[in-house]
Amino acid sequence: MICPFCRHDDSRVVDSRQVEDGTQIRRRRECPQCGSRFSTQETALLNIIKRSGATEPFSREKVVAGVRKACQGRPVNDDDLALLAQRVEESLRLTGQAEIEAQEVGMAILAPLRELDEVAYLRYASVYRNFNSLEDFEGEIALLRAVPSSSTDSSVTKNAISTAQKN
Ligand SMILES: [Zn+2]
C-alpha cells in the first residue's frame, strides 16, 4: 500500500490484529522511505442500498430493531434476536455481493424469523409485504400450515404457493 505521507509505493506491516470478532483486521504499517506509521483496516464489504439510492454498511442492530416490534409479547429474547441478525448477515454474505438492496434484507429476515416465532413472522410479513386484507393473512397462514418451517427454501415455498393458488 502507498504511503499516505510521501506517496512511496510500498509499506511494511509491523502489526496485524483481528477486531470485531475477527470480522475486521487492522494493520499497523510503516513506510520504509519516510518512516511514517499509519493504520489500515480490512473488512469484508457488505453495503445496503437504500430506497433513496444511498448506501450504508449492513448493521445487525438495524435488523434487530426492525424485527423487535414484531416480537413484542412473544417468547423471544435478545439472544434469539442476535442469532437471527447473525443468520441474516450470513445469508446475505453467501450471495457474494458487496452491495445488497434493502428489500433483499427484508426477504432474508423472513425465513429465520418464521423459524423463531410464527406470530412474529406474520406480523413482520404483514407490514413488510403490505398485507391489506384478511385474504392476505389467510393465504399466508395457509402457507405456514402447508410448509413446515424446516423446509423454507424457495423451491418448496414456490410449490406451496402454486398449490395454494390452485385450491
Ligand atoms: Zn512515506
Boltz pocket constraint, residues with backbone or C-beta under 6 A from the ligand:
constraints:
  - pocket:
      binder: B
      contacts: [[A, 3], [A, 4], [A, 5], [A, 6], [A, 7], [A, 8], [A, 31], [A, 32], [A, 33], [A, 34], [A, 35], [A, 36]]
      max_distance: 6.0
